Amino acid sequence: MSECLFCGMAEKKVPAQVVYEDETAFAIKDIHPQAPTHILVISRKHLGSLSACQDADVELLGRMQLIAAKVAAQLGASSFRVVTNNGRGAGQSVDHLHYHLLGGRPMQWPPG
């Protein structure tokens, strides 16, 4: 996926402010933060969206959520929200599976 922004970051061809990485995923600071803590947890495997995931991706999905919790703890965010947008209508702007970790401010419900 040579045209995918997040694949480029995973391959270290595109610069990013990495705050965590392992063999399955990495986490970066969002360049347009919507909260004091706004981190993207990004799958190293290219999947276009959550809807593109299959049963074989269950371990990856669980790992990404654990990474979000681990990064939140490292950043001192005891209260946080983890969000994934699926499709343009939901606000997905990069066609590569990723979660938004948001914290550091009160969150409203419903979110929007």
Buried (B, 14 or more C-beta within 10 A) or exposed (E): EEEBBBBBBBEEEEEBEEBBBEEBBBBBBBEEEEBEBBBBBBBBBBBBBBEEBEEEBEEBBEBBBEBBBBBBEEBEBEEBBBBBBBEEEEEBEBBBBBBBBBBBEEEEEEEE
